[in-house]
C-alpha cells in the first residue's frame, strides 16, 4: 500500500504517510484537524451533462 505526503489546502501544513487510496482521497490534517478531500487522489466518475436536444435524441433512440 502506497503512502503520500500531502499539503493541507486550508493551513498549508505538510501531512506525511497518508493512505489516500483507501480513503478515496480524504484526510484529516494533523495541524488544523480539518477533514478535506484531495481531488487528485479521489476515485470519481464523470457525470454526463446533456442538453435538452441531446436528451430527447437519446430518449427517441431508446424507444425505437
C-alpha positions in Angstrom: 0.0 0.0 0.0 1.4 3.3 -1.0 1.6 6.4 1.3 1.6 10.0 0.3 2.8 13.3 1.7 0.2 16.0 1.0 0.0 19.6 1.9 -3.3 20.7 3.6 -5.2 23.1 1.3 -6.5 25.0 4.3 -3.5 25.7 6.5 -0.6 24.6 4.2 0.9 22.1 6.7 2.6 19.1 5.1 1.0 15.8 6.3 3.1 12.7 6.0 2.4 9.0 5.3 -1.2 9.2 4.3 -3.1 6.2 2.8 -5.2 8.2 0.4 -6.0 5.3 -1.9 -8.1 3.5 0.8 -9.9 6.7 2.0 -10.8 7.9 -1.6 -8.6 11.0 -1.1 -10.0 12.1 2.2 -7.6 13.1 5.0 -7.7 14.9 8.4 -5.0 17.5 8.7 -2.6 16.8 11.6 -2.3 20.5 12.3 -5.7 22.2 11.8 -7.8 19.0 12.1 -10.0 19.8 9.1 -11.3 16.9 7.0 -10.6 17.6 3.3 -10.7 15.5 0.1 -7.6 15.8 -2.1 -9.2 15.5 -5.5 -6.0 14.3 -7.2 -6.4 11.0 -5.3 -10.2 10.8 -5.4 -11.8 8.0 -7.5 -14.5 9.9 -9.1 -16.6 9.1 -12.2 -17.6 11.8 -14.7 -21.3 12.5 -14.8 -22.6 13.3 -18.4 -24.4 16.6 -18.9 -26.9 16.7 -21.7 -28.8 19.5 -23.4 -32.5 19.1 -23.9 -32.0 18.2 -27.6 -29.4 15.5 -26.8 -31.7 14.1 -24.1 -34.6 14.0 -26.5 -32.5 12.2 -29.1 -31.3 9.6 -26.6 -34.9 9.0 -25.5 -36.1 8.7 -29.1 -33.3 6.3 -29.9 -34.1 4.1 -26.9 -37.8 3.8 -27.8 -37.2 2.5 -31.4 
